[in-house]
């Protein structure tokens, strides 16, 4: 269960035309549950793609996978 100090991430569902702020600790379960209940398990709702891409970039940088390639920050 999430507490008030838990950071949130935006979750979007283009088919439902919704965006919600979901606690990070429960985002996986929340997205999966939404998709199961409303979209027959199809992966429609997701973490906002811009946020997901940024997290992927940060992880890749931490792992040294980018090694100055395209480092435009």
NORKA-V748719 format. One record per helix or strand of 2 or more residues. SS is the DSSP state (H for helix, E for strand). FROM is the first residue (numbers start at 1). TO is the last residue. Records with the same first field share a line. If there is no record, write none. Layout:
BEGIN
SS=FROM-TO  FROM-TO
END
This chain:
BEGIN
E=8-13  18-23  46-47
H=24-39  49-62
END
